[in-house]
Amino acid sequence: MNILVIHGPNLDLLGRREPDVYGETTLEEINAGLKSIAAEEGVGLEIRQSNHEGKIVEMIGKAIGRFDAILMNPAAYTHTSVAIRDAILSAGIPVVEVHLSNIYAREEFRRTSLIAPVAVGQVSGFGPMSYYLGFRAAIDAAKKRRHGKT
């Protein structure tokens, strides 16, 4: 089983970007936690980050036949990207959406996710734990998909 993790725009700045909102944990530290869970669960893991919408769309398209689930923090594209939403629909791979902050307790424009309706679920508001809970949910979604369950 293989899981693809996609980190969206500006997440490469974690640890120094608005620490009062996103915390002080770096992306490298989050990735290390994901790698630890993957090793514990015996799951293949590939981690990518991009600040470019088109690259994220390409990552999703190229995941077909290679990955059993996707864990994604679309970051700002959560609220704006019909292209990423359409790529998820086209790929047919279970996607779990994650956010470090609680997007529903933030500015009004951040309270709408274009991704959530096409994802199997969403975890937000728990800092780095959102990723770890979401990763376990992605593994579960992949197992269900393999066994013909939804």
Rosetta blueprint (number, residue, H / E / L):
1 M L
2 N E
3 I E
4 L E
5 V E
6 I E
7 H E
8 G L
9 P L
10 N L
11 L H
12 D H
13 L H
14 L L
15 G L
16 R L
17 R L
18 E L
19 P H
20 D H
21 V H
22 Y H
23 G L
24 E L
25 T L
26 T L
27 L H
28 E H
29 E H
30 I H
31 N H
32 A H
33 G H
34 L H
35 K H
36 S H
37 I H
38 A H
39 A H
40 E H
41 E H
42 G L
43 V L
44 G E
45 L E
46 E E
47 I E
48 R E
49 Q E
50 S L
51 N L
52 H L
53 E H
54 G H
55 K H
56 I H
57 V H
58 E H
59 M H
60 I H
61 G H
62 K H
63 A L
64 I L
65 G L
66 R L
67 F L
68 D L
69 A E
70 I E
71 L E
72 M E
73 N E
74 P L
75 A H
76 A H
77 Y H
78 T H
79 H H
80 T L
81 S L
82 V H
83 A H
84 I H
85 R H
86 D H
87 A H
88 I H
89 L H
90 S H
91 A H
92 G L
93 I L
94 P L
95 V E
96 V E
97 E E
98 V E
99 H E
100 L L
101 S L
102 N L
103 I H
104 Y H
105 A H
106 R L
107 E L
108 E H
109 F H
110 R H
111 R L
112 T L
113 S L
114 L L
115 I L
116 A H
117 P H
118 V H
119 A L
120 V L
121 G E
122 Q E
123 V E
124 S E
125 G L
126 F L
127 G L
128 P H
129 M H
130 S H
131 Y H
132 Y H
133 L H
134 G H
135 F H
136 R H
137 A H
138 A H
139 I H
140 D H
141 A H
142 A H
143 K H
144 K H
145 R H
146 R H
147 H L
148 G L
149 K L
150 T L
